[in-house]
C-alpha cells in the first residue's frame, strides 16, 4: 500500500520530494536551530546535509514503509515543511517539521489531517500515531487539533541531540478508527 504521490488540501499540496527542494528546506528549517531543536537530528551546517536527507526521502518512496511528503503552499508553490508517514502493519506513524515563518497558521494540522484521512481510507490501517518531546507544546497542539488524543508517556524514549545525548521522555498521541 502506497499513498498517492500528491495529496491536496484546501491550502496545501503534499507531494513526493524532489532534489530541487533542497534550497527551500535548508533556508526554511534544516539549518534553523529553533526549528530543529526537538528533532532527532542536529541542525544542518551546509546544503549537502540537506541534499543527503532528500536523497533518503526520495529513495524511501521505492519501499513499502516510508513516504515523506513536502508540504507546499498552493497559493505560492513555496515549500514550507515536510510530513513523513511511515506504515507499520496496521498503523501509521507520522513525523513532521515546518519552517518557522509558517508555524502557528494551521498548516501542519491540515497536513496531518490529510495523512490521517488517507490512512483511514485504507482497509488495513486502524491507528495513526505520533510522538513528541514532553516540552514540545506546539507539536502537542498539532496532534490535538488533528484529532489525536494523548495516550501516555514513553519514558526515556527519544534522543534529541540538540537538547541532550540521553533519551528523553515523550508523549504518544493517536487516533483510531
Phi, psi and omega in degrees: 000127178232142174288164174295156181286351180214129176234130179252141173239187181302315185246353191230160167237126172259124182219161177302140181291156176226157181299331180285002174280346187304312181300319179293320178297313182297312180293324187277322183208326189295333179262357185271110183297334177290321180286320184275359185310314183264004180282164181267023173213157182284162175299146179280141179266341180208163184292337178298325177295320178292320178298323178296320176296319179295320177300315177301313184297318179293315180294327181303329180294344177284344181265199183238013187238318186241138183218073182295136178245142167278142176260120187240136173286125179300316187299316185251342185080006182285140176278120185240353181181189182212142174228136190235091173282138176230127185272130179227091179060250184264009183224161177232125173264149176230145171230156184203161177209146183221138174308140182303321183297341183248003178287151177080010181247006177085004182293319181288325175299316178299319178295314180298318178298321179296319179292318178299316180299313178300313184301316183284352171280346179275128186296338184260001180259127183239352187211137170236132184221164174207157176236159177206152174304143183300336181271354184273081184296320181298318179293322177299320180294321177302311182298316180297314181292336177278357177101002180279154177243145177288126180259344179154192183248133173260109186288134176048048191273315189224146175263121171254099189296344177280349180249311186200155175273356179258149178298142181245159177289146179227153168272148171244131178241150178204160170226141181232159175250000000 
